[in-house]
Amino acid sequence: KSAAVMEAARLLQRPMIRFNLSSSVTCGDIIGRTSLSSSSSQATLLSFEKGPFTVAFENGLWLLLDELNLASDDILQVIESALDTGLLRIDDPSHLEGSLVLKRNEYFRLFATQN
């Protein structure tokens, strides 16, 4: 199943991210998380590190999620909401408004496999 999607991406020259889900994967792992980082002036800043779903959603990449049946309900709800609305809402304390709202790129494609 995964090999077919990977081959299609290769033949169509579409960039693809492959991500394996498990019961231990969190929303932070797939969507992204806020972390502390140092700037060039040595100040500590909050920054948002985008996860694979966010990168693919925003940049129009193909995303292959392996073992979707192992994903938590929280992850499935976030993905479903983003697919239904075309918007990905992310709580992000490093952003001035306290959240990011990203629009789905028209070339984004989601593929999922499970056993």
Disulfide bonds with the S-S distance in Angstrom:
none
